[in-house]
Amino acid sequence: MTRTLASAHPWPRLVTVIDERGHTVTPACSHSLAFALYLAHCTRCGAACTDPWKRLTSASQAA
């Protein structure tokens, strides 16, 4: 079963590991290259996020 962004799970904070480094990601409307290659998961419960996501840039994390 695939979760959708409108599901009961709000995805409070998602992370993925790329080259042994953790990266914060956010839900997205479309698929990205990183989404195709890596799995993101919820830091609260550990659930895998099967919805599209994108990496946050350092500028958007500071805002």
mmJSON file of the N, C-alpha and C atoms, coordinates in Angstrom:
{"data_MODEL":{"atom_site":{
"group_PDB":["ATOM","ATOM","ATOM","ATOM","ATOM","ATOM","ATOM","ATOM","ATOM","ATOM","ATOM","ATOM","ATOM","ATOM","ATOM","ATOM","ATOM","ATOM","ATOM","ATOM","ATOM","ATOM","ATOM","ATOM","ATOM","ATOM","ATOM","ATOM","ATOM","ATOM","ATOM","ATOM","ATOM","ATOM","ATOM","ATOM","ATOM","ATOM","ATOM","ATOM","ATOM","ATOM","ATOM","ATOM","ATOM","ATOM","ATOM","ATOM","ATOM","ATOM","ATOM","ATOM","ATOM","ATOM","ATOM","ATOM","ATOM","ATOM","ATOM","ATOM","ATOM","ATOM","ATOM","ATOM","ATOM","ATOM","ATOM","ATOM","ATOM","ATOM","ATOM","ATOM","ATOM","ATOM","ATOM","ATOM","ATOM","ATOM","ATOM","ATOM","ATOM","ATOM","ATOM","ATOM","ATOM","ATOM","ATOM","ATOM","ATOM","ATOM","ATOM","ATOM","ATOM","ATOM","ATOM","ATOM","ATOM","ATOM","ATOM","ATOM","ATOM","ATOM","ATOM","ATOM","ATOM","ATOM","ATOM","ATOM","ATOM","ATOM","ATOM","ATOM","ATOM","ATOM","ATOM","ATOM","ATOM","ATOM","ATOM","ATOM","ATOM","ATOM","ATOM","ATOM","ATOM","ATOM","ATOM","ATOM","ATOM","ATOM","ATOM","ATOM","ATOM","ATOM","ATOM","ATOM","ATOM","ATOM","ATOM","ATOM","ATOM","ATOM","ATOM","ATOM","ATOM","ATOM","ATOM","ATOM","ATOM","ATOM","ATOM","ATOM","ATOM","ATOM","ATOM","ATOM","ATOM","ATOM","ATOM","ATOM","ATOM","ATOM","ATOM","ATOM","ATOM","ATOM","ATOM","ATOM","ATOM","ATOM","ATOM","ATOM","ATOM","ATOM","ATOM","ATOM","ATOM","ATOM","ATOM","ATOM","ATOM","ATOM","ATOM","ATOM","ATOM","ATOM","ATOM","ATOM","ATOM"],
"id":[1,2,3,4,5,6,7,8,9,10,11,12,13,14,15,16,17,18,19,20,21,22,23,24,25,26,27,28,29,30,31,32,33,34,35,36,37,38,39,40,41,42,43,44,45,46,47,48,49,50,51,52,53,54,55,56,57,58,59,60,61,62,63,64,65,66,67,68,69,70,71,72,73,74,75,76,77,78,79,80,81,82,83,84,85,86,87,88,89,90,91,92,93,94,95,96,97,98,99,100,101,102,103,104,105,106,107,108,109,110,111,112,113,114,115,116,117,118,119,120,121,122,123,124,125,126,127,128,129,130,131,132,133,134,135,136,137,138,139,140,141,142,143,144,145,146,147,148,149,150,151,152,153,154,155,156,157,158,159,160,161,162,163,164,165,166,167,168,169,170,171,172,173,174,175,176,177,178,179,180,181,182,183,184,185,186,187,188,189],
"type_symbol":["N","C","C","N","C","C","N","C","C","N","C","C","N","C","C","N","C","C","N","C","C","N","C","C","N","C","C","N","C","C","N","C","C","N","C","C","N","C","C","N","C","C","N","C","C","N","C","C","N","C","C","N","C","C","N","C","C","N","C","C","N","C","C","N","C","C","N","C","C","N","C","C","N","C","C","N","C","C","N","C","C","N","C","C","N","C","C","N","C","C","N","C","C","N","C","C","N","C","C","N","C","C","N","C","C","N","C","C","N","C","C","N","C","C","N","C","C","N","C","C","N","C","C","N","C","C","N","C","C","N","C","C","N","C","C","N","C","C","N","C","C","N","C","C","N","C","C","N","C","C","N","C","C","N","C","C","N","C","C","N","C","C","N","C","C","N","C","C","N","C","C","N","C","C","N","C","C","N","C","C","N","C","C","N","C","C","N","C","C"],
"label_atom_id":["N","CA","C","N","CA","C","N","CA","C","N","CA","C","N","CA","C","N","CA","C","N","CA","C","N","CA","C","N","CA","C","N","CA","C","N","CA","C","N","CA","C","N","CA","C","N","CA","C","N","CA","C","N","CA","C","N","CA","C","N","CA","C","N","CA","C","N","CA","C","N","CA","C","N","CA","C","N","CA","C","N","CA","C","N","CA","C","N","CA","C","N","CA","C","N","CA","C","N","CA","C","N","CA","C","N","CA","C","N","CA","C","N","CA","C","N","CA","C","N","CA","C","N","CA","C","N","CA","C","N","CA","C","N","CA","C","N","CA","C","N","CA","C","N","CA","C","N","CA","C","N","CA","C","N","CA","C","N","CA","C","N","CA","C","N","CA","C","N","CA","C","N","CA","C","N","CA","C","N","CA","C","N","CA","C","N","CA","C","N","CA","C","N","CA","C","N","CA","C","N","CA","C","N","CA","C","N","CA","C","N","CA","C","N","CA","C","N","CA","C"],
"label_alt_id":[null,null,null,null,null,null,null,null,null,null,null,null,null,null,null,null,null,null,null,null,null,null,null,null,null,null,null,null,null,null,null,null,null,null,null,null,null,null,null,null,null,null,null,null,null,null,null,null,null,null,null,null,null,null,null,null,null,null,null,null,null,null,null,null,null,null,null,null,null,null,null,null,null,null,null,null,null,null,null,null,null,null,null,null,null,null,null,null,null,null,null,null,null,null,null,null,null,null,null,null,null,null,null,null,null,null,null,null,null,null,null,null,null,null,null,null,null,null,null,null,null,null,null,null,null,null,null,null,null,null,null,null,null,null,null,null,null,null,null,null,null,null,null,null,null,null,null,null,null,null,null,null,null,null,null,null,null,null,null,null,null,null,null,null,null,null,null,null,null,null,null,null,null,null,null,null,null,null,null,null,null,null,null,null,null,null,null,null,null],
"label_comp_id":["MET","MET","MET","THR","THR","THR","ARG","ARG","ARG","THR","THR","THR","LEU","LEU","LEU","ALA","ALA","ALA","SER","SER","SER","ALA","ALA","ALA","HIS","HIS","HIS","PRO","PRO","PRO","TRP","TRP","TRP","PRO","PRO","PRO","ARG","ARG","ARG","LEU","LEU","LEU","VAL","VAL","VAL","THR","THR","THR","VAL","VAL","VAL","ILE","ILE","ILE","ASP","ASP","ASP","GLU","GLU","GLU","ARG","ARG","ARG","GLY","GLY","GLY","HIS","HIS","HIS","THR","THR","THR","VAL","VAL","VAL","THR","THR","THR","PRO","PRO","PRO","ALA","ALA","ALA","CYS","CYS","CYS","SER","SER","SER","HIS","HIS","HIS","SER","SER","SER","LEU","LEU","LEU","ALA","ALA","ALA","PHE","PHE","PHE","ALA","ALA","ALA","LEU","LEU","LEU","TYR","TYR","TYR","LEU","LEU","LEU","ALA","ALA","ALA","HIS","HIS","HIS","CYS","CYS","CYS","THR","THR","THR","ARG","ARG","ARG","CYS","CYS","CYS","GLY","GLY","GLY","ALA","ALA","ALA","ALA","ALA","ALA","CYS","CYS","CYS","THR","THR","THR","ASP","ASP","ASP","PRO","PRO","PRO","TRP","TRP","TRP","LYS","LYS","LYS","ARG","ARG","ARG","LEU","LEU","LEU","THR","THR","THR","SER","SER","SER","ALA","ALA","ALA","SER","SER","SER","GLN","GLN","GLN","ALA","ALA","ALA","ALA","ALA","ALA"],
"label_asym_id":["A","A","A","A","A","A","A","A","A","A","A","A","A","A","A","A","A","A","A","A","A","A","A","A","A","A","A","A","A","A","A","A","A","A","A","A","A","A","A","A","A","A","A","A","A","A","A","A","A","A","A","A","A","A","A","A","A","A","A","A","A","A","A","A","A","A","A","A","A","A","A","A","A","A","A","A","A","A","A","A","A","A","A","A","A","A","A","A","A","A","A","A","A","A","A","A","A","A","A","A","A","A","A","A","A","A","A","A","A","A","A","A","A","A","A","A","A","A","A","A","A","A","A","A","A","A","A","A","A","A","A","A","A","A","A","A","A","A","A","A","A","A","A","A","A","A","A","A","A","A","A","A","A","A","A","A","A","A","A","A","A","A","A","A","A","A","A","A","A","A","A","A","A","A","A","A","A","A","A","A","A","A","A","A","A","A","A","A","A"],
"label_entity_id":["1","1","1","1","1","1","1","1","1","1","1","1","1","1","1","1","1","1","1","1","1","1","1","1","1","1","1","1","1","1","1","1","1","1","1","1","1","1","1","1","1","1","1","1","1","1","1","1","1","1","1","1","1","1","1","1","1","1","1","1","1","1","1","1","1","1","1","1","1","1","1","1","1","1","1","1","1","1","1","1","1","1","1","1","1","1","1","1","1","1","1","1","1","1","1","1","1","1","1","1","1","1","1","1","1","1","1","1","1","1","1","1","1","1","1","1","1","1","1","1","1","1","1","1","1","1","1","1","1","1","1","1","1","1","1","1","1","1","1","1","1","1","1","1","1","1","1","1","1","1","1","1","1","1","1","1","1","1","1","1","1","1","1","1","1","1","1","1","1","1","1","1","1","1","1","1","1","1","1","1","1","1","1","1","1","1","1","1","1"],
"label_seq_id":[1,1,1,2,2,2,3,3,3,4,4,4,5,5,5,6,6,6,7,7,7,8,8,8,9,9,9,10,10,10,11,11,11,12,12,12,13,13,13,14,14,14,15,15,15,16,16,16,17,17,17,18,18,18,19,19,19,20,20,20,21,21,21,22,22,22,23,23,23,24,24,24,25,25,25,26,26,26,27,27,27,28,28,28,29,29,29,30,30,30,31,31,31,32,32,32,33,33,33,34,34,34,35,35,35,36,36,36,37,37,37,38,38,38,39,39,39,40,40,40,41,41,41,42,42,42,43,43,43,44,44,44,45,45,45,46,46,46,47,47,47,48,48,48,49,49,49,50,50,50,51,51,51,52,52,52,53,53,53,54,54,54,55,55,55,56,56,56,57,57,57,58,58,58,59,59,59,60,60,60,61,61,61,62,62,62,63,63,63],
"pdbx_PDB_ins_code":[null,null,null,null,null,null,null,null,null,null,null,null,null,null,null,null,null,null,null,null,null,null,null,null,null,null,null,null,null,null,null,null,null,null,null,null,null,null,null,null,null,null,null,null,null,null,null,null,null,null,null,null,null,null,null,null,null,null,null,null,null,null,null,null,null,null,null,null,null,null,null,null,null,null,null,null,null,null,null,null,null,null,null,null,null,null,null,null,null,null,null,null,null,null,null,null,null,null,null,null,null,null,null,null,null,null,null,null,null,null,null,null,null,null,null,null,null,null,null,null,null,null,null,null,null,null,null,null,null,null,null,null,null,null,null,null,null,null,null,null,null,null,null,null,null,null,null,null,null,null,null,null,null,null,null,null,null,null,null,null,null,null,null,null,null,null,null,null,null,null,null,null,null,null,null,null,null,null,null,null,null,null,null,null,null,null,null,null,null],
"Cartn_x":[0.849,0.0,0.892,0.61,1.392,0.688,1.415,0.844,0.779,-0.168,-0.229,-0.024,0.307,0.546,-0.698,-1.866,-3.108,-3.479,-2.63,-2.94,-2.86,-3.128,-3.132,-1.732,-0.706,0.664,1.107,1.414,1.749,3.196,4.049,5.474,6.092,6.257,6.784,8.209,9.05,10.422,10.922,11.374,11.875,13.372,14.063,15.499,15.822,16.92,17.458,18.972,19.603,21.055,21.637,22.497,23.174,24.665,25.446,26.897,27.23,26.515,26.726,26.471,25.743,25.379,23.862,23.305,21.874,21.486,20.377,19.865,18.388,17.995,16.581,15.891,14.729,13.948,12.533,11.786,10.415,9.532,8.249,7.359,7.328,7.16,7.123,5.95,5.611,4.501,4.935,6.229,6.697,7.95,8.27,9.433,10.72,11.774,13.095,14.083,15.264,16.281,16.667,16.851,17.211,16.112,14.839,13.725,13.809,14.229,14.32,15.451,16.466,17.635,17.694,17.051,17.181,15.819,15.783,14.56,14.604,13.549,13.443,12.594,12.83,12.018,11.709,10.668,10.211,11.127,11.577,12.445,11.662,10.355,9.542,9.236,8.753,8.324,9.137,9.981,10.805,10.133,8.884,8.168,8.836,8.879,9.429,8.433,8.938,8.094,8.139,7.031,6.971,6.426,6.07,5.609,6.818,6.636,7.748,8.265,9.568,10.19,11.341,11.798,12.958,13.849,15.143,16.085,15.869,16.009,15.944,17.302,17.318,18.573,18.966,20.203,20.649,19.933,19.568,18.846,17.431,16.749,15.392,15.394,16.473,16.549,16.755,17.442,17.71,16.497,15.587,14.408,13.395],
"Cartn_y":[-1.185,0.0,1.246,2.19,3.411,4.539,5.275,6.431,7.609,8.476,9.703,10.865,12.043,13.196,13.579,13.215,13.537,12.48,11.48,10.423,10.952,10.087,10.481,10.829,10.428,10.688,12.054,13.019,14.373,14.56,13.546,13.661,14.897,14.898,16.073,16.425,15.42,15.671,14.43,14.618,13.513,13.662,12.541,12.545,11.411,11.574,10.519,10.521,9.404,9.306,9.167,10.12,10.121,10.228,9.294,9.262,9.345,8.557,8.439,9.731,10.688,11.933,12.07,12.476,12.697,14.019,14.022,15.226,15.374,16.57,16.846,17.006,16.379,16.477,16.891,17.289,17.729,17.104,16.852,16.321,17.241,16.636,17.388,16.912,17.709,17.362,16.434,16.42,15.59,14.822,13.809,12.974,13.711,13.421,13.989,12.844,13.17,12.143,11.503,12.313,11.769,10.843,11.194,10.352,8.981,8.955,7.694,6.805,7.414,6.656,6.352,7.173,7.045,6.982,6.401,6.28,7.276,8.032,8.948,8.267,8.675,8.115,9.187,8.954,9.86,9.738,10.872,10.825,10.527,10.703,10.449,8.967,8.316,6.923,5.934,6.44,5.562,5.034,5.441,4.966,5.461,4.6,4.989,5.89,6.934,7.846,7.411,6.906,6.451,7.527,8.671,9.804,10.559,11.334,12.139,13.108,13.345,14.302,14.978,16.085,16.78,17.225,17.372,17.843,19.313,19.712,21.133,21.749,22.928,23.632,24.319,24.691,25.355,26.688,27.361,28.631,28.433,27.347,27.12,26.612,25.957,25.504,26.664,27.714,28.874,29.763,29.697,30.577,30.167],
"Cartn_z":[0.0,0.0,0.0,-0.852,-0.958,-0.221,0.573,1.268,0.31,0.547,-0.223,0.723,0.179,1.027,1.81,1.316,2.008,3.048,3.225,4.19,5.617,6.559,7.965,8.47,7.76,8.184,7.651,8.521,8.073,7.638,7.769,7.435,8.077,9.396,10.092,9.689,9.485,9.043,8.339,7.12,6.332,6.13,6.117,5.834,4.876,4.154,3.316,3.504,3.227,3.354,1.954,1.592,0.299,0.586,0.077,0.314,1.805,2.597,4.044,4.82,4.227,4.906,4.907,6.041,6.131,5.49,4.767,4.117,4.443,4.833,5.08,3.732,3.601,2.368,2.714,1.71,1.899,0.821,1.116,0.093,-1.129,-2.3,-3.555,-4.406,-5.392,-6.285,-7.413,-7.734,-8.834,-8.411,-9.18,-8.893,-9.243,-8.5,-8.767,-8.982,-9.476,-9.678,-8.348,-7.315,-6.001,-5.482,-5.7,-5.267,-5.93,-7.199,-7.927,-7.401,-6.807,-6.37,-4.88,-4.048,-2.594,-1.925,-0.745,0.036,1.193,1.364,2.505,3.578,4.821,5.903,6.933,7.693,8.737,9.948,10.471,11.647,12.921,12.893,14.077,14.254,13.189,13.34,12.506,11.592,10.774,9.522,9.265,8.082,6.812,5.809,4.51,3.791,3.18,2.412,0.954,0.457,-0.93,-1.857,-1.303,-2.104,-2.65,-3.713,-4.225,-3.17,-3.185,-2.266,-2.986,-2.403,-2.953,-1.811,-2.105,-1.095,-0.861,0.386,0.713,0.434,-0.156,-0.366,0.927,1.064,2.284,2.464,1.366,1.454,2.006,1.596,2.083,3.509,3.958,5.34,6.283,5.842,6.686,6.817,5.865,5.871,6.896],
"occupancy":[1.0,1.0,1.0,1.0,1.0,1.0,1.0,1.0,1.0,1.0,1.0,1.0,1.0,1.0,1.0,1.0,1.0,1.0,1.0,1.0,1.0,1.0,1.0,1.0,1.0,1.0,1.0,1.0,1.0,1.0,1.0,1.0,1.0,1.0,1.0,1.0,1.0,1.0,1.0,1.0,1.0,1.0,1.0,1.0,1.0,1.0,1.0,1.0,1.0,1.0,1.0,1.0,1.0,1.0,1.0,1.0,1.0,1.0,1.0,1.0,1.0,1.0,1.0,1.0,1.0,1.0,1.0,1.0,1.0,1.0,1.0,1.0,1.0,1.0,1.0,1.0,1.0,1.0,1.0,1.0,1.0,1.0,1.0,1.0,1.0,1.0,1.0,1.0,1.0,1.0,1.0,1.0,1.0,1.0,1.0,1.0,1.0,1.0,1.0,1.0,1.0,1.0,1.0,1.0,1.0,1.0,1.0,1.0,1.0,1.0,1.0,1.0,1.0,1.0,1.0,1.0,1.0,1.0,1.0,1.0,1.0,1.0,1.0,1.0,1.0,1.0,1.0,1.0,1.0,1.0,1.0,1.0,1.0,1.0,1.0,1.0,1.0,1.0,1.0,1.0,1.0,1.0,1.0,1.0,1.0,1.0,1.0,1.0,1.0,1.0,1.0,1.0,1.0,1.0,1.0,1.0,1.0,1.0,1.0,1.0,1.0,1.0,1.0,1.0,1.0,1.0,1.0,1.0,1.0,1.0,1.0,1.0,1.0,1.0,1.0,1.0,1.0,1.0,1.0,1.0,1.0,1.0,1.0,1.0,1.0,1.0,1.0,1.0,1.0],
"B_iso_or_equiv":[0.0,0.0,0.0,0.0,0.0,0.0,0.0,0.0,0.0,0.0,0.0,0.0,0.0,0.0,0.0,0.0,0.0,0.0,0.0,0.0,0.0,0.0,0.0,0.0,0.0,0.0,0.0,0.0,0.0,0.0,0.0,0.0,0.0,0.0,0.0,0.0,0.0,0.0,0.0,0.0,0.0,0.0,0.0,0.0,0.0,0.0,0.0,0.0,0.0,0.0,0.0,0.0,0.0,0.0,0.0,0.0,0.0,0.0,0.0,0.0,0.0,0.0,0.0,0.0,0.0,0.0,0.0,0.0,0.0,0.0,0.0,0.0,0.0,0.0,0.0,0.0,0.0,0.0,0.0,0.0,0.0,0.0,0.0,0.0,0.0,0.0,0.0,0.0,0.0,0.0,0.0,0.0,0.0,0.0,0.0,0.0,0.0,0.0,0.0,0.0,0.0,0.0,0.0,0.0,0.0,0.0,0.0,0.0,0.0,0.0,0.0,0.0,0.0,0.0,0.0,0.0,0.0,0.0,0.0,0.0,0.0,0.0,0.0,0.0,0.0,0.0,0.0,0.0,0.0,0.0,0.0,0.0,0.0,0.0,0.0,0.0,0.0,0.0,0.0,0.0,0.0,0.0,0.0,0.0,0.0,0.0,0.0,0.0,0.0,0.0,0.0,0.0,0.0,0.0,0.0,0.0,0.0,0.0,0.0,0.0,0.0,0.0,0.0,0.0,0.0,0.0,0.0,0.0,0.0,0.0,0.0,0.0,0.0,0.0,0.0,0.0,0.0,0.0,0.0,0.0,0.0,0.0,0.0,0.0,0.0,0.0,0.0,0.0,0.0],
"pdbx_formal_charge":[null,null,null,null,null,null,null,null,null,null,null,null,null,null,null,null,null,null,null,null,null,null,null,null,null,null,null,null,null,null,null,null,null,null,null,null,null,null,null,null,null,null,null,null,null,null,null,null,null,null,null,null,null,null,null,null,null,null,null,null,null,null,null,null,null,null,null,null,null,null,null,null,null,null,null,null,null,null,null,null,null,null,null,null,null,null,null,null,null,null,null,null,null,null,null,null,null,null,null,null,null,null,null,null,null,null,null,null,null,null,null,null,null,null,null,null,null,null,null,null,null,null,null,null,null,null,null,null,null,null,null,null,null,null,null,null,null,null,null,null,null,null,null,null,null,null,null,null,null,null,null,null,null,null,null,null,null,null,null,null,null,null,null,null,null,null,null,null,null,null,null,null,null,null,null,null,null,null,null,null,null,null,null,null,null,null,null,null,null],
"auth_seq_id":[1,1,1,2,2,2,3,3,3,4,4,4,5,5,5,6,6,6,7,7,7,8,8,8,9,9,9,10,10,10,11,11,11,12,12,12,13,13,13,14,14,14,15,15,15,16,16,16,17,17,17,18,18,18,19,19,19,20,20,20,21,21,21,22,22,22,23,23,23,24,24,24,25,25,25,26,26,26,27,27,27,28,28,28,29,29,29,30,30,30,31,31,31,32,32,32,33,33,33,34,34,34,35,35,35,36,36,36,37,37,37,38,38,38,39,39,39,40,40,40,41,41,41,42,42,42,43,43,43,44,44,44,45,45,45,46,46,46,47,47,47,48,48,48,49,49,49,50,50,50,51,51,51,52,52,52,53,53,53,54,54,54,55,55,55,56,56,56,57,57,57,58,58,58,59,59,59,60,60,60,61,61,61,62,62,62,63,63,63],
"auth_comp_id":["MET","MET","MET","THR","THR","THR","ARG","ARG","ARG","THR","THR","THR","LEU","LEU","LEU","ALA","ALA","ALA","SER","SER","SER","ALA","ALA","ALA","HIS","HIS","HIS","PRO","PRO","PRO","TRP","TRP","TRP","PRO","PRO","PRO","ARG","ARG","ARG","LEU","LEU","LEU","VAL","VAL","VAL","THR","THR","THR","VAL","VAL","VAL","ILE","ILE","ILE","ASP","ASP","ASP","GLU","GLU","GLU","ARG","ARG","ARG","GLY","GLY","GLY","HIS","HIS","HIS","THR","THR","THR","VAL","VAL","VAL","THR","THR","THR","PRO","PRO","PRO","ALA","ALA","ALA","CYS","CYS","CYS","SER","SER","SER","HIS","HIS","HIS","SER","SER","SER","LEU","LEU","LEU","ALA","ALA","ALA","PHE","PHE","PHE","ALA","ALA","ALA","LEU","LEU","LEU","TYR","TYR","TYR","LEU","LEU","LEU","ALA","ALA","ALA","HIS","HIS","HIS","CYS","CYS","CYS","THR","THR","THR","ARG","ARG","ARG","CYS","CYS","CYS","GLY","GLY","GLY","ALA","ALA","ALA","ALA","ALA","ALA","CYS","CYS","CYS","THR","THR","THR","ASP","ASP","ASP","PRO","PRO","PRO","TRP","TRP","TRP","LYS","LYS","LYS","ARG","ARG","ARG","LEU","LEU","LEU","THR","THR","THR","SER","SER","SER","ALA","ALA","ALA","SER","SER","SER","GLN","GLN","GLN","ALA","ALA","ALA","ALA","ALA","ALA"],
"auth_asym_id":["A","A","A","A","A","A","A","A","A","A","A","A","A","A","A","A","A","A","A","A","A","A","A","A","A","A","A","A","A","A","A","A","A","A","A","A","A","A","A","A","A","A","A","A","A","A","A","A","A","A","A","A","A","A","A","A","A","A","A","A","A","A","A","A","A","A","A","A","A","A","A","A","A","A","A","A","A","A","A","A","A","A","A","A","A","A","A","A","A","A","A","A","A","A","A","A","A","A","A","A","A","A","A","A","A","A","A","A","A","A","A","A","A","A","A","A","A","A","A","A","A","A","A","A","A","A","A","A","A","A","A","A","A","A","A","A","A","A","A","A","A","A","A","A","A","A","A","A","A","A","A","A","A","A","A","A","A","A","A","A","A","A","A","A","A","A","A","A","A","A","A","A","A","A","A","A","A","A","A","A","A","A","A","A","A","A","A","A","A"],
"auth_atom_id":["N","CA","C","N","CA","C","N","CA","C","N","CA","C","N","CA","C","N","CA","C","N","CA","C","N","CA","C","N","CA","C","N","CA","C","N","CA","C","N","CA","C","N","CA","C","N","CA","C","N","CA","C","N","CA","C","N","CA","C","N","CA","C","N","CA","C","N","CA","C","N","CA","C","N","CA","C","N","CA","C","N","CA","C","N","CA","C","N","CA","C","N","CA","C","N","CA","C","N","CA","C","N","CA","C","N","CA","C","N","CA","C","N","CA","C","N","CA","C","N","CA","C","N","CA","C","N","CA","C","N","CA","C","N","CA","C","N","CA","C","N","CA","C","N","CA","C","N","CA","C","N","CA","C","N","CA","C","N","CA","C","N","CA","C","N","CA","C","N","CA","C","N","CA","C","N","CA","C","N","CA","C","N","CA","C","N","CA","C","N","CA","C","N","CA","C","N","CA","C","N","CA","C","N","CA","C","N","CA","C","N","CA","C","N","CA","C","N","CA","C"],
"pdbx_PDB_model_num":[1,1,1,1,1,1,1,1,1,1,1,1,1,1,1,1,1,1,1,1,1,1,1,1,1,1,1,1,1,1,1,1,1,1,1,1,1,1,1,1,1,1,1,1,1,1,1,1,1,1,1,1,1,1,1,1,1,1,1,1,1,1,1,1,1,1,1,1,1,1,1,1,1,1,1,1,1,1,1,1,1,1,1,1,1,1,1,1,1,1,1,1,1,1,1,1,1,1,1,1,1,1,1,1,1,1,1,1,1,1,1,1,1,1,1,1,1,1,1,1,1,1,1,1,1,1,1,1,1,1,1,1,1,1,1,1,1,1,1,1,1,1,1,1,1,1,1,1,1,1,1,1,1,1,1,1,1,1,1,1,1,1,1,1,1,1,1,1,1,1,1,1,1,1,1,1,1,1,1,1,1,1,1,1,1,1,1,1,1]
}}}
